[in-house]
Amino acid sequence: MYPEIRIASITDIPGIMDIENLSFPCPWDMETITACIESPSFRTWTSRLDGQVAGYITAQLDASGLHILNLAADEDKRRLGQATCLLRTAESWGRRLGAAVSYLEVRENTLPAQILYTKNNYNRTRLIENYYPDGEDGVEFRKTIQPDRITSVIAEKIFTRCAMIPPVGVVLGSGLSWLAKEFGSELEINYEELLGESSPAVPGHPGKISFSSCGRFVFMLGRRHHYQGYVGDEISVLPGVLGDLGVTAWILTSSSGAVDTDLHPGDAVLFRDHVNFAGCVPDSTCGRVRRSVYSERLREAARKAARRTGTPLREGVFACVSGPAYETSAEIKFLKSNCFSTVSMSTVPEALLLSARGFDVAALSLVTNAASPEAVVTHDEVLSSQGKVRKKQEAFLASFLREVASVELQ
């Protein structure tokens, strides 16, 4: 059993409350659960089976490590591995942010819960008298976990520079950094400062994180690519850390070639799905991430923004290839015959990791060239097409970002 894991939102509260009230003698009230979902000091995940909330976990990082505050599963869907999956999700989050210990409290008379934690290598450490509101004693369990030194150092560098993490992250592909200028820049951090190494330069990728003046967005100006020699976890490390710190919705963009002959430079295509021909997958992505990698909620926000601005918006299937060579005539004919809309050398590794960690993800191809069997494509052509992309899509993209931010900040 591998349930779908998602970051909890306010729409999940009724399902969480139903499970909470049936699971505990002194259940949390709605105000407490709402605060745990909305406050940046906590992180709550839900597990879903058949699209419905079937379990949840709430955790917090404090001076002692990772504190598991609440964990419960639907009574009719227990013993399916949900609780263990949720526990590992929270532990992984804590490790990535530097926690060396995970701990929790459980009622002294709840033997099934104590068996669960013991099976997951937690050790009983002490009795806490009168811990619960009804006077029952609690038992503390602790587990040593191994901090991720790479991600925790990056997280600390970001958090010391920007304590308030925006809710919306935007990855801007080749030549698309002009979009960030629409929202101003309160703070910029070079990738080299965070990663501790210089990355091979790719034209059109400034290699900076920019925090918008309005406080709603963090832009990644450029990305790493598989063809530069990076593996999946290295490509997605910065979006992953920003997500761990509090960025909950992601918009991924790429300059792409049009396989569909009805598309032209400057057009936008919203990902309905993808095929990962590059075979580059982050190691921390386990199993099928969810029903769809790409969030229907964010896709609807894109459609709404397109209607508002009168901008045509296509939806289609994206082909991710490894590069750095552009596609051969035979490859393009294959993609066309299988009804792909666009093709590029990026986006999918980040989308897989972010979706697997429970974040909402949307992705857009901004068409810069025709990927036809007769075409001769260069990176210079991709960059030189940005004027057409900006003219056609600037109003839509800005509206799309604002629409997503308005939902995340509700």
C-alpha positions as a Markdown table, in Angstrom:
| # | Residue | x | y | z |
|---|---|---|---|---|
| 1 | Met | 0.0 | 0.0 | 0.0 |
| 2 | Tyr | 1.4 | 3.4 | -1.0 |
| 3 | Pro | -1.3 | 6.1 | -0.3 |
| 4 | Glu | -1.2 | 9.5 | -2.0 |
| 5 | Ile | 0.5 | 12.0 | 0.4 |
| 6 | Arg | -0.6 | 15.7 | 0.2 |
| 7 | Ile | 0.1 | 18.8 | 2.2 |
| 8 | Ala | -3.1 | 19.4 | 4.2 |
| 9 | Ser | -5.3 | 22.4 | 3.2 |
| 10 | Ile | -8.4 | 23.9 | 4.8 |
| 11 | Thr | -10.6 | 21.9 | 2.5 |
| 12 | Asp | -9.3 | 18.7 | 4.2 |
| 13 | Ile | -10.5 | 19.8 | 7.7 |
| 14 | Pro | -13.9 | 18.1 | 7.6 |
| 15 | Gly | -12.3 | 14.7 | 6.7 |
| 16 | Ile | -9.6 | 15.2 | 9.4 |
| 17 | Met | -12.2 | 16.1 | 12.0 |
| 18 | Asp | -14.2 | 13.0 | 11.3 |
| 19 | Ile | -11.1 | 10.8 | 11.9 |
| 20 | Glu | -9.9 | 12.9 | 14.9 |
| 21 | Asn | -13.3 | 12.6 | 16.7 |
| 22 | Leu | -13.4 | 8.8 | 16.2 |
| 23 | Ser | -9.8 | 8.2 | 17.1 |
| 24 | Phe | -9.1 | 10.0 | 20.4 |
| 25 | Pro | -10.9 | 10.3 | 23.8 |
| 26 | Cys | -9.9 | 14.0 | 23.9 |
| 27 | Pro | -9.9 | 15.0 | 20.2 |
| 28 | Trp | -8.4 | 18.3 | 19.0 |
| 29 | Asp | -11.0 | 20.9 | 18.1 |
| 30 | Met | -11.4 | 22.5 | 14.7 |
| 31 | Glu | -9.6 | 25.7 | 15.7 |
| 32 | Thr | -6.5 | 23.7 | 16.7 |
| 33 | Ile | -6.5 | 21.6 | 13.5 |
| 34 | Thr | -7.0 | 24.8 | 11.4 |
| 35 | Ala | -4.1 | 26.5 | 13.2 |
| 36 | Cys | -1.8 | 23.5 | 12.5 |
| 37 | Ile | -2.7 | 23.6 | 8.8 |
| 38 | Glu | -2.4 | 27.4 | 8.4 |
| 39 | Ser | 0.6 | 28.2 | 10.7 |
| 40 | Pro | 4.1 | 28.1 | 9.2 |
| 41 | Ser | 5.3 | 26.7 | 12.5 |
| 42 | Phe | 3.6 | 23.3 | 11.8 |
| 43 | Arg | 3.4 | 20.9 | 8.9 |
| 44 | Thr | 0.4 | 18.7 | 8.4 |
| 45 | Trp | 0.1 | 16.0 | 5.7 |
| 46 | Thr | -2.9 | 13.9 | 4.7 |
| 47 | Ser | -2.9 | 10.4 | 3.2 |
| 48 | Arg | -5.5 | 9.7 | 0.6 |
| 49 | Leu | -7.1 | 6.5 | -0.6 |
| 50 | Asp | -9.4 | 6.7 | -3.6 |
| 51 | Gly | -9.2 | 10.4 | -3.4 |
| 52 | Gln | -10.5 | 10.7 | 0.2 |
| 53 | Val | -8.7 | 11.7 | 3.3 |
| 54 | Ala | -7.8 | 8.5 | 5.1 |
| 55 | Gly | -5.2 | 9.6 | 7.6 |
| 56 | Tyr | -3.1 | 12.6 | 8.7 |
| 57 | Ile | 0.0 | 13.6 | 10.7 |
| 58 | Thr | 1.0 | 16.9 | 12.2 |
| 59 | Ala | 4.6 | 17.7 | 13.2 |
| 60 | Gln | 6.7 | 20.6 | 14.4 |
| 61 | Leu | 10.4 | 21.3 | 14.6 |
| 62 | Asp | 11.6 | 22.6 | 18.0 |
| 63 | Ala | 14.8 | 22.8 | 20.0 |
| 64 | Ser | 14.6 | 19.0 | 20.8 |
| 65 | Gly | 14.1 | 17.9 | 17.2 |
| 66 | Leu | 11.1 | 16.7 | 15.3 |
| 67 | His | 8.0 | 16.6 | 17.4 |
| 68 | Ile | 5.2 | 14.4 | 16.1 |
| 69 | Leu | 2.1 | 16.0 | 17.5 |
| 70 | Asn | -0.8 | 14.0 | 16.0 |
| 71 | Leu | -1.2 | 10.9 | 13.9 |
| 72 | Ala | -4.4 | 9.1 | 13.1 |
| 73 | Ala | -6.0 | 6.9 | 10.3 |
| 74 | Asp | -9.5 | 6.2 | 9.4 |
| 75 | Glu | -10.7 | 3.2 | 11.5 |
| 76 | Asp | -11.9 | 1.3 | 8.4 |
| 77 | Lys | -8.6 | 1.8 | 6.6 |
| 78 | Arg | -6.1 | 0.9 | 9.2 |
| 79 | Arg | -3.4 | -1.8 | 8.8 |
| 80 | Leu | -2.8 | -0.7 | 5.3 |
| 81 | Gly | 0.5 | 1.0 | 5.9 |
| 82 | Gln | -0.9 | 4.5 | 6.1 |
| 83 | Ala | 0.5 | 5.4 | 9.5 |
| 84 | Thr | 4.0 | 4.2 | 8.7 |
| 85 | Cys | 4.0 | 6.1 | 5.4 |
| 86 | Leu | 2.9 | 9.3 | 7.2 |
| 87 | Leu | 5.4 | 8.8 | 9.9 |
| 88 | Arg | 8.2 | 8.4 | 7.3 |
| 89 | Thr | 7.0 | 11.5 | 5.5 |
| 90 | Ala | 7.3 | 13.6 | 8.6 |
| 91 | Glu | 10.7 | 12.1 | 9.6 |
| 92 | Ser | 12.1 | 12.8 | 6.1 |
| 93 | Trp | 11.0 | 16.4 | 6.4 |
| 94 | Gly | 12.6 | 16.7 | 9.8 |
| 95 | Arg | 15.9 | 15.1 | 8.6 |
| 96 | Arg | 16.0 | 17.4 | 5.6 |
| 97 | Leu | 15.8 | 20.4 | 7.9 |
| 98 | Gly | 18.4 | 19.1 | 10.3 |
| 99 | Ala | 16.6 | 17.2 | 13.0 |
| 100 | Ala | 18.6 | 14.4 | 14.7 |
| 101 | Val | 15.7 | 13.2 | 16.9 |
| 102 | Ser | 12.1 | 12.4 | 16.4 |
| 103 | Tyr | 9.8 | 12.2 | 19.4 |
| 104 | Leu | 6.2 | 11.9 | 20.3 |
| 105 | Glu | 3.8 | 11.1 | 23.2 |
| 106 | Val | 1.1 | 8.4 | 23.3 |
| 107 | Arg | -1.5 | 7.4 | 25.9 |
| 108 | Glu | -0.2 | 4.7 | 28.2 |
| 109 | Asn | -3.1 | 2.4 | 27.6 |
| 110 | Thr | -3.0 | 2.5 | 23.7 |
| 111 | Leu | -1.1 | -0.7 | 23.0 |
| 112 | Pro | -1.7 | -0.6 | 19.2 |
| 113 | Ala | -0.1 | 2.8 | 18.9 |
| 114 | Gln | 2.9 | 1.8 | 21.0 |
| 115 | Ile | 3.4 | -1.3 | 18.8 |
| 116 | Leu | 3.3 | 0.9 | 15.7 |
| 117 | Tyr | 6.0 | 3.2 | 17.1 |
| 118 | Thr | 8.1 | 0.3 | 18.4 |
| 119 | Lys | 8.0 | -1.3 | 14.9 |
| 120 | Asn | 9.3 | 1.9 | 13.5 |
| 121 | Asn | 12.3 | 1.9 | 15.8 |
| 122 | Tyr | 11.0 | 4.3 | 18.5 |
| 123 | Asn | 12.0 | 3.6 | 22.0 |
| 124 | Arg | 10.0 | 4.3 | 25.2 |
| 125 | Thr | 11.9 | 6.9 | 27.2 |
| 126 | Arg | 9.7 | 8.1 | 30.0 |
| 127 | Leu | 6.3 | 8.3 | 31.6 |
| 128 | Ile | 4.6 | 11.7 | 31.8 |
| 129 | Glu | 2.0 | 11.8 | 34.5 |
| 130 | Asn | -1.4 | 13.5 | 33.9 |
| 131 | Tyr | -0.3 | 14.4 | 30.4 |
| 132 | Tyr | -3.7 | 14.3 | 28.7 |
| 133 | Pro | -6.7 | 16.6 | 29.5 |
| 134 | Asp | -8.6 | 13.7 | 31.1 |
| 135 | Gly | -5.8 | 13.0 | 33.4 |
| 136 | Glu | -4.4 | 9.9 | 31.7 |
| 137 | Asp | -0.6 | 9.4 | 31.7 |
| 138 | Gly | 1.4 | 9.7 | 28.6 |
| 139 | Val | 4.5 | 7.8 | 27.4 |
| 140 | Glu | 7.2 | 9.5 | 25.4 |
| 141 | Phe | 8.9 | 7.6 | 22.6 |
| 142 | Arg | 12.1 | 8.8 | 20.8 |
| 143 | Lys | 14.0 | 7.8 | 17.7 |
| 144 | Thr | 17.4 | 8.9 | 16.5 |
| 145 | Ile | 17.2 | 10.1 | 12.9 |
| 146 | Gln | 20.1 | 11.1 | 10.5 |
| 147 | Pro | 20.0 | 14.7 | 9.5 |
| 148 | Asp | 20.6 | 15.5 | 5.8 |
| 149 | Arg | 23.7 | 17.7 | 6.0 |
| 150 | Ile | 23.2 | 19.1 | 2.4 |
| 151 | Thr | 19.6 | 20.2 | 2.6 |
| 152 | Ser | 19.7 | 21.4 | 6.2 |
| 153 | Val | 22.7 | 23.7 | 5.4 |
| 154 | Ile | 20.9 | 25.1 | 2.4 |
| 155 | Ala | 17.7 | 25.6 | 4.5 |
| 156 | Glu | 19.6 | 27.4 | 7.2 |
| 157 | Lys | 21.2 | 29.7 | 4.7 |
| 158 | Ile | 17.9 | 30.6 | 3.1 |
| 159 | Phe | 16.0 | 31.0 | 6.4 |
| 160 | Thr | 18.7 | 33.3 | 7.9 |
| 161 | Arg | 18.3 | 35.6 | 4.9 |
| 162 | Cys | 14.5 | 35.4 | 4.6 |
| 163 | Ala | 12.5 | 34.3 | 7.7 |
| 164 | Met | 9.1 | 34.7 | 6.0 |
| 165 | Ile | 8.9 | 32.2 | 3.2 |
| 166 | Pro | 6.4 | 33.0 | 0.4 |
| 167 | Pro | 3.6 | 30.5 | -0.3 |
| 168 | Val | 4.1 | 30.3 | -4.1 |
| 169 | Gly | 7.3 | 29.1 | -5.9 |
| 170 | Val | 7.9 | 29.8 | -9.6 |
| 171 | Val | 10.7 | 28.1 | -11.5 |
| 172 | Leu | 11.6 | 30.1 | -14.6 |
| 173 | Gly | 13.2 | 28.3 | -17.5 |
| 174 | Ser | 15.5 | 29.5 | -20.3 |
| 175 | Gly | 15.2 | 33.2 | -20.9 |
| 176 | Leu | 12.0 | 33.5 | -18.8 |
| 177 | Ser | 13.5 | 35.5 | -15.9 |
| 178 | Trp | 11.7 | 38.6 | -17.2 |
| 179 | Leu | 8.5 | 37.4 | -15.4 |
| 180 | Ala | 10.1 | 38.0 | -12.0 |
| 181 | Lys | 10.6 | 41.7 | -12.7 |
| 182 | Glu | 6.8 | 42.2 | -12.7 |
| 183 | Phe | 6.8 | 41.6 | -9.0 |
| 184 | Gly | 10.0 | 43.4 | -7.9 |
| 185 | Ser | 12.8 | 41.9 | -5.8 |
| 186 | Glu | 13.1 | 42.2 | -2.0 |
| 187 | Leu | 16.1 | 39.8 | -1.8 |
| 188 | Glu | 18.2 | 37.8 | -4.2 |
| 189 | Ile | 20.5 | 34.9 | -3.3 |
| 190 | Asn | 22.9 | 33.3 | -5.8 |
| 191 | Tyr | 22.7 | 29.5 | -6.3 |
| 192 | Glu | 26.4 | 29.4 | -5.7 |
| 193 | Glu | 26.0 | 30.8 | -2.2 |
| 194 | Leu | 23.5 | 28.1 | -1.3 |
| 195 | Leu | 25.0 | 25.1 | -3.0 |
| 196 | Gly | 28.6 | 25.9 | -2.2 |
| 197 | Glu | 29.7 | 25.3 | -5.7 |
| 198 | Ser | 29.6 | 27.1 | -9.1 |
| 199 | Ser | 27.2 | 25.5 | -11.6 |
| 200 | Pro | 28.1 | 25.3 | -15.3 |
| 201 | Ala | 26.7 | 28.4 | -17.0 |
| 202 | Val | 23.7 | 28.0 | -19.3 |
| 203 | Pro | 22.6 | 31.1 | -21.2 |
| 204 | Gly | 19.3 | 32.4 | -20.0 |
| 205 | His | 19.6 | 30.9 | -16.5 |
| 206 | Pro | 20.9 | 33.6 | -14.1 |
| 207 | Gly | 21.2 | 31.2 | -11.2 |
| 208 | Lys | 19.4 | 33.2 | -8.5 |
| 209 | Ile | 16.6 | 32.9 | -6.1 |
| 210 | Ser | 14.5 | 36.1 | -6.0 |
| 211 | Phe | 12.0 | 36.9 | -3.3 |
| 212 | Ser | 9.3 | 39.2 | -4.6 |
| 213 | Ser | 8.7 | 42.6 | -3.0 |
| 214 | Cys | 5.0 | 41.7 | -2.3 |
| 215 | Gly | 6.1 | 38.7 | -0.2 |
| 216 | Arg | 3.9 | 36.2 | -2.2 |
| 217 | Phe | 6.4 | 34.7 | -4.5 |
| 218 | Val | 9.9 | 33.2 | -4.6 |
| 219 | Phe | 11.3 | 32.9 | -8.1 |
| 220 | Met | 14.0 | 30.5 | -9.2 |
| 221 | Leu | 15.8 | 32.2 | -12.1 |
| 222 | Gly | 17.0 | 29.2 | -14.0 |
| 223 | Arg | 17.5 | 25.6 | -13.1 |
| 224 | Arg | 19.9 | 22.7 | -13.2 |
| 225 | His | 19.6 | 20.1 | -16.0 |
| 226 | His | 20.3 | 16.4 | -16.4 |
| 227 | Tyr | 22.5 | 17.1 | -19.5 |
| 228 | Gln | 24.8 | 19.2 | -17.2 |
| 229 | Gly | 25.6 | 16.0 | -15.3 |
| 230 | Tyr | 23.1 | 16.4 | -12.5 |
| 231 | Val | 20.9 | 13.6 | -11.2 |
| 232 | Gly | 17.3 | 14.0 | -10.1 |
| 233 | Asp | 17.9 | 15.0 | -6.5 |
| 234 | Glu | 20.5 | 17.5 | -7.5 |
| 235 | Ile | 18.2 | 19.1 | -10.0 |
| 236 | Ser | 15.3 | 19.4 | -7.6 |
| 237 | Val | 17.3 | 20.2 | -4.4 |
| 238 | Leu | 16.5 | 23.9 | -4.2 |
| 239 | Pro | 12.7 | 23.7 | -5.0 |
| 240 | Gly | 12.6 | 20.8 | -2.5 |
| 241 | Val | 14.2 | 22.9 | 0.3 |
| 242 | Leu | 12.0 | 25.9 | -0.4 |
| 243 | Gly | 9.0 | 23.5 | -0.2 |
| 244 | Asp | 10.2 | 22.2 | 3.2 |
| 245 | Leu | 10.5 | 25.7 | 4.4 |
| 246 | Gly | 6.9 | 26.6 | 3.5 |
| 247 | Val | 6.4 | 27.1 | -0.3 |
| 248 | Thr | 3.2 | 25.0 | -0.8 |
| 249 | Ala | 2.2 | 25.7 | -4.5 |
| 250 | Trp | 4.6 | 25.5 | -7.5 |
| 251 | Ile | 4.4 | 26.8 | -11.0 |
| 252 | Leu | 7.1 | 25.4 | -13.3 |
| 253 | Thr | 7.9 | 26.9 | -16.6 |
| 254 | Ser | 10.1 | 25.9 | -19.5 |
| 255 | Ser | 11.0 | 27.3 | -23.0 |
| 256 | Ser | 9.9 | 24.4 | -25.2 |
| 257 | Gly | 9.7 | 23.2 | -28.8 |
| 258 | Ala | 6.3 | 22.8 | -30.4 |
| 259 | Val | 5.6 | 19.3 | -31.6 |
| 260 | Asp | 2.0 | 20.0 | -32.4 |
| 261 | Thr | 2.0 | 22.0 | -35.7 |
| 262 | Asp | -1.0 | 24.1 | -34.5 |
| 263 | Leu | 1.4 | 25.7 | -31.9 |
| 264 | His | 3.5 | 28.7 | -32.7 |
| 265 | Pro | 6.3 | 30.7 | -31.0 |
| 266 | Gly | 4.8 | 32.6 | -28.1 |
| 267 | Asp | 2.0 | 30.1 | -27.3 |
| 268 | Ala | 1.5 | 28.6 | -23.9 |
| 269 | Val | 0.6 | 25.0 | -23.2 |
| 270 | Leu | -0.5 | 23.8 | -19.7 |
| 271 | Phe | 0.7 | 20.3 | -18.8 |
| 272 | Arg | -2.0 | 17.8 | -18.6 |
| 273 | Asp | 0.6 | 15.0 | -18.1 |
| 274 | His | 4.1 | 14.1 | -19.2 |
| 275 | Val | 6.3 | 11.3 | -20.4 |
| 276 | Asn | 9.8 | 11.2 | -19.0 |
| 277 | Phe | 12.0 | 10.0 | -21.8 |
| 278 | Ala | 15.0 | 11.4 | -20.0 |
| 279 | Gly | 14.6 | 8.7 | -17.3 |
| 280 | Cys | 15.8 | 11.2 | -14.7 |
| 281 | Val | 13.9 | 10.7 | -11.4 |
| 282 | Pro | 14.8 | 12.0 | -7.9 |
| 283 | Asp | 15.8 | 9.1 | -5.6 |
| 284 | Ser | 13.4 | 10.5 | -2.9 |
| 285 | Thr | 10.4 | 10.0 | -5.2 |
| 286 | Cys | 8.9 | 6.7 | -4.3 |
| 287 | Gly | 6.1 | 4.9 | -6.2 |
| 288 | Arg | 3.5 | 6.7 | -8.2 |
| 289 | Val | 3.2 | 10.2 | -6.7 |
| 290 | Arg | -0.5 | 10.7 | -7.0 |
| 291 | Arg | -3.4 | 10.3 | -9.4 |
| 292 | Ser | -1.8 | 13.1 | -11.4 |
| 293 | Val | 1.5 | 14.9 | -10.9 |
| 294 | Tyr | -0.2 | 18.2 | -12.0 |
| 295 | Ser | -2.8 | 19.8 | -9.7 |
| 296 | Glu | -6.3 | 20.2 | -11.1 |
| 297 | Arg | -6.7 | 23.1 | -8.6 |
| 298 | Leu | -3.8 | 25.0 | -10.1 |
| 299 | Arg | -4.7 | 24.1 | -13.6 |
| 300 | Glu | -8.2 | 25.6 | -13.0 |
| 301 | Ala | -6.4 | 28.8 | -11.7 |
| 302 | Ala | -4.5 | 28.9 | -15.1 |
| 303 | Arg | -7.7 | 28.5 | -17.1 |
| 304 | Lys | -9.3 | 31.3 | -15.0 |
| 305 | Ala | -6.4 | 33.6 | -15.6 |
| 306 | Ala | -6.5 | 32.9 | -19.4 |
| 307 | Arg | -10.2 | 33.7 | -19.5 |
| 308 | Arg | -9.6 | 36.9 | -17.6 |
| 309 | Thr | -6.9 | 38.1 | -19.9 |
| 310 | Gly | -8.3 | 36.8 | -23.1 |
| 311 | Thr | -5.2 | 34.7 | -23.7 |
| 312 | Pro | -5.5 | 31.4 | -25.6 |
| 313 | Leu | -4.3 | 28.5 | -23.4 |
| 314 | Arg | -3.8 | 25.0 | -24.8 |
| 315 | Glu | -3.5 | 21.9 | -22.6 |
| 316 | Gly | -1.4 | 18.9 | -23.6 |
| 317 | Val | 1.2 | 16.2 | -22.9 |
| 318 | Phe | 4.8 | 17.2 | -22.5 |
| 319 | Ala | 7.8 | 15.1 | -23.5 |
| 320 | Cys | 10.9 | 15.5 | -21.3 |
| 321 | Val | 14.1 | 14.5 | -23.1 |
| 322 | Ser | 17.7 | 14.4 | -21.8 |
| 323 | Gly | 19.5 | 16.7 | -24.2 |
| 324 | Pro | 21.8 | 18.5 | -24.7 |
| 325 | Ala | 21.3 | 17.7 | -28.4 |
| 326 | Tyr | 18.0 | 18.8 | -29.8 |
| 327 | Glu | 15.7 | 16.1 | -31.1 |
| 328 | Thr | 16.4 | 14.2 | -34.3 |
| 329 | Ser | 13.9 | 14.1 | -37.2 |
| 330 | Ala | 13.0 | 10.5 | -36.2 |
| 331 | Glu | 12.4 | 11.5 | -32.6 |
| 332 | Ile | 10.2 | 14.4 | -33.6 |
| 333 | Lys | 8.2 | 12.2 | -35.9 |
| 334 | Phe | 7.8 | 9.7 | -33.1 |
| 335 | Leu | 6.6 | 12.5 | -30.7 |
| 336 | Lys | 4.2 | 13.9 | -33.2 |
| 337 | Ser | 2.7 | 10.5 | -34.1 |
| 338 | Asn | 2.1 | 9.9 | -30.3 |
| 339 | Cys | 0.2 | 13.2 | -29.9 |
| 340 | Phe | 2.7 | 15.1 | -27.7 |
| 341 | Ser | 2.3 | 18.9 | -27.7 |
| 342 | Thr | 5.7 | 20.2 | -26.6 |
| 343 | Val | 9.2 | 18.9 | -25.8 |
| 344 | Ser | 12.0 | 20.2 | -23.6 |
| 345 | Met | 14.9 | 19.1 | -21.4 |
| 346 | Ser | 13.6 | 20.0 | -18.0 |
| 347 | Thr | 10.7 | 20.4 | -15.6 |
| 348 | Val | 9.8 | 16.8 | -14.9 |
| 349 | Pro | 12.4 | 16.0 | -12.2 |
| 350 | Glu | 11.2 | 19.0 | -10.1 |
| 351 | Ala | 7.5 | 18.2 | -10.8 |
| 352 | Leu | 8.0 | 14.6 | -9.6 |
| 353 | Leu | 9.8 | 15.5 | -6.4 |
| 354 | Leu | 7.4 | 18.3 | -5.4 |
| 355 | Ser | 4.3 | 16.3 | -6.2 |
| 356 | Ala | 5.6 | 13.3 | -4.3 |
| 357 | Arg | 6.1 | 15.5 | -1.2 |
| 358 | Gly | 2.5 | 16.6 | -1.4 |
| 359 | Phe | 2.7 | 20.0 | -3.0 |
| 360 | Asp | 0.4 | 21.3 | -5.7 |
| 361 | Val | 2.2 | 21.6 | -9.0 |
| 362 | Ala | 1.4 | 23.2 | -12.3 |
| 363 | Ala | 3.7 | 23.4 | -15.3 |
| 364 | Leu | 3.7 | 25.4 | -18.5 |
| 365 | Ser | 5.5 | 25.2 | -21.8 |
| 366 | Leu | 6.2 | 28.5 | -23.4 |
| 367 | Val | 6.8 | 27.8 | -27.0 |
| 368 | Thr | 10.0 | 29.3 | -28.5 |
| 369 | Asn | 10.5 | 27.2 | -31.6 |
| 370 | Ala | 8.9 | 24.6 | -33.9 |
| 371 | Ala | 10.2 | 21.1 | -33.2 |
| 372 | Ser | 9.6 | 19.8 | -36.7 |
| 373 | Pro | 11.7 | 17.2 | -38.7 |
| 374 | Glu | 12.9 | 20.0 | -41.0 |
| 375 | Ala | 13.8 | 22.5 | -38.3 |
| 376 | Val | 17.4 | 23.4 | -37.2 |
| 377 | Val | 17.1 | 24.6 | -33.6 |
| 378 | Thr | 19.8 | 26.3 | -31.5 |
| 379 | His | 19.7 | 27.6 | -27.9 |
| 380 | Asp | 20.2 | 31.2 | -29.4 |
| 381 | Glu | 16.9 | 30.8 | -31.2 |
| 382 | Val | 15.2 | 29.7 | -28.0 |
| 383 | Leu | 16.5 | 32.9 | -26.2 |
| 384 | Ser | 15.7 | 35.2 | -29.2 |
| 385 | Ser | 12.1 | 34.1 | -29.1 |
| 386 | Gln | 11.5 | 35.6 | -25.7 |
| 387 | Gly | 10.1 | 38.8 | -27.1 |
| 388 | Lys | 7.2 | 36.9 | -28.7 |
| 389 | Val | 6.6 | 34.9 | -25.6 |
| 390 | Arg | 6.6 | 38.0 | -23.4 |
| 391 | Lys | 4.3 | 39.9 | -25.7 |
| 392 | Lys | 1.7 | 37.0 | -25.9 |
| 393 | Gln | 2.0 | 35.7 | -22.3 |
| 394 | Glu | 3.1 | 38.4 | -19.9 |
| 395 | Ala | -0.5 | 39.5 | -18.9 |
| 396 | Phe | -1.6 | 35.9 | -18.5 |
| 397 | Leu | 1.4 | 34.7 | -16.5 |
| 398 | Ala | 1.1 | 37.6 | -14.1 |
| 399 | Ser | -2.6 | 37.0 | -13.7 |
| 400 | Phe | -2.0 | 33.2 | -13.2 |
| 401 | Leu | 0.6 | 33.9 | -10.4 |
| 402 | Arg | -1.7 | 36.3 | -8.6 |
| 403 | Glu | -4.6 | 33.9 | -8.9 |
| 404 | Val | -2.6 | 31.1 | -7.3 |
| 405 | Ala | -1.3 | 33.4 | -4.5 |
| 406 | Ser | -4.8 | 34.6 | -3.7 |
| 407 | Val | -5.9 | 31.0 | -3.1 |
| 408 | Glu | -2.8 | 30.1 | -1.0 |
| 409 | Leu | -3.2 | 33.2 | 1.2 |
| 410 | Gln | -6.9 | 32.7 | 1.9 |
